[in-house]
Amino acid sequence: MSNNIVSTFFNVAFINFVKTAKQIKADIRHQLLRSLEFLKNNKIYVLFEKTETRYSILLKNILGWEVGDFAVLNHTSGLLMNIYVDDEYMNGRLRKQGLSRLMIAAMIFQMEATNPFRGDQLFCIDVDSSYENGTSFWEHIGMNLCRFDEVKRSGIRKLSLTGSGNEKVITYRDLSLWSLGVPNGNNQIVTRQF
């Protein structure tokens, strides 16, 4: 199957999930539907891409230009995340549209279908550079300082614990709770079946 067909299928499947899934909290469903409507009106699509070390939810316009990305990378110190929305595209109109929540929800949707995680699986960020007006995006979604980071940086001992060397962490359960309103993990909730 070509990537375009898979990507189109993912976009349609995710939209249907948001519209119909009982596993999404009502107020979050409303936010996600509003974000999807914004994307539809501006001809931007939600796509999924996978490599050996990276899962990505991409926002691409009709010309194929990437205007947003949420990625989970399999790194030696654990699963690292990064996210961005192009602040310059459409004269900054992508801001405040709930696209970060939408991309993370799309990732949870994909993970539950293909590679469900334990609820306590840690997702990390190396450095929090998301501060704007004294507020951190990552703290807003529920990330906490990594308890293994300070030990590794102190040089006391070498650790190979998940998350060591990373600044902040969040569990899969809490990431799902923020993005969908339900604590996925341990196959508690099956978000879709093909």
N, C-alpha and C positions, 0 to 999 in steps of 0.2 A: 504494500500500500504506500502511496506517495505521502510525503510529509504534509502536502496541502490538504489531502483528503483526511488524514488523521487530525490535523489542526482544525479543520472545519468541523469534523465530528466532535472534537473536544469542546469547541465553542458552543455548539448546539446542545450537547449533553450537559454542560455546566449550566447553561441558561435554564434548561428544563429542570435540573436539580434545584436551582434556587427558587423557581416558581412553585415546585410541587413537594419538595422534601419536608417531611414532618420533623426532621431533625434540626431544623433551623429555628432559632428563637424568633418570634414575630417581629420585634423591633429591628432586629438585625436583618431579617428577610426584607423588610421595607427599605433599609439602607442599601442592601445589595441590589435590589430591583431598581432603585433610583440610579445607582452607579451604572448598572447594565443599560438602562434607558439612555443615560448620558453617552455611553460608548456607542450605542446603536445610532443615536442621532448624529454622531460625529464620525461614523464609519470606522470605528476602532474595534478590533476583535481580540478576544481572550484566547491565547494559544498555549499549548503545552509543548515543551521540547525536552528531550532527554539525551544525555551522553553517558559515558561510563562513570563519570564522577560528578555530574551536575544534573539536577532537575530544575527546569525554569518555567515559570508562568510569564508569558510575554504579552504585552499590549502592543499591537501593530496596527498602523493605519492601512487604508485600502491599497496604498502604494508599497506596503511591506516595510515601512520605516518603523523601527522600534521606538516606542514612546514611553514604555514602562517595562520593568522587569523585577520579578521576585525569584531569587534562586536559592537553592539548598545545595551545598557542595559537600561531598564526602571527603573530609580532610583527615590527616593522621591524628589531630587532636579532637576530632568529633565532627558533627554536622554543623557547618558554618552557614549562616544566612546573610544575604544582602538584598537590598531593595532600593529601587529608584523610580521616580516618575519625572519625566522630562519637563522641567519648569519653564522652558522657553517655548515649547510646542503650543500652538494656539494662543500665543500671548499670555501664557501662564494659566489658562482656563482649566488645565488638568488638576490644579491644586484645589483642595477642599471638595473633591468629588467622591471621596471614600474609596479611591482606587487601591490604596495599600491594603485595606481590609478585603477588598474584592480579590486581589491577587493572592493573598494568603489563604482566603477561603477556597479559591480554585486549587491551590496546592494541597490543602487538606482533602478536598474532594478527590483529587488524583491519587494521593497517598492511600486513602482508605480503600480505593478500588484496586490498587496494584501492589502496594507495599505497606500495609498497615503497621504502625509503630506501637510499641508499648506506650502507655500513657506517661510513664516517667522518662522516656527518651529525651535527652537534652539536645536543644538546638542552641548554637552559640553565635556570638559576634565577636570579632577580634577587637575592634575599637568602636566605641559609640561616638560617631561624628554627626549624629542627627539632631544635636541641640539647636533649637531656634527659639529665640526669646525666652531662654532659660528652661525650655521644656524639651525633653528627649522623646522622640517617637518610640524608641525601643522600651523605655520605662513606661510609657503610656500603654503599651500592649501587655505589660506585665513582666518584662525582663528584670532580673535581679543580678547584682554583682556575683561573679563566679567565685565560689569559695576556694577553688583550687588555683586561681590566678595569682593571688598574693603570695602563696607558698612558692610557686614556681619562680616568680620574679625575685623573691628574696634570696634565692640561691642556696637555701638551707638544704634542699635535697631535690633530686630529679624525680618528677612524677610523670606517669604516663596515664593519668586518669582522664576520663572524658571531660573535655572542657578546659583542661589545664592550659594556661597561657592565654586564655580568652577572657575578655573583660566582663561580659554579661551572658546569662543563660536564661532559657525558658524551657519548660517541659512541653512535650507534644500536646498533652492534655490542656495546658493553659493557653497554648497557641490556638488550639481548636476552639476553646471556650471564648477567646477574644474575637475570633473571626466568624464563628457560626453560632455562638451562644450555647454550645454543647461540648462536653469534655470527651472528645474522641480518644481512643487509645485502647489497647488490648482487645481489639475487635468488638468493642462494646456496641458500636453503631456501624451498620453497613450503609454507606451513603448511596451506593448504587450497585446494580448488578446488570451485567450484559448477558 
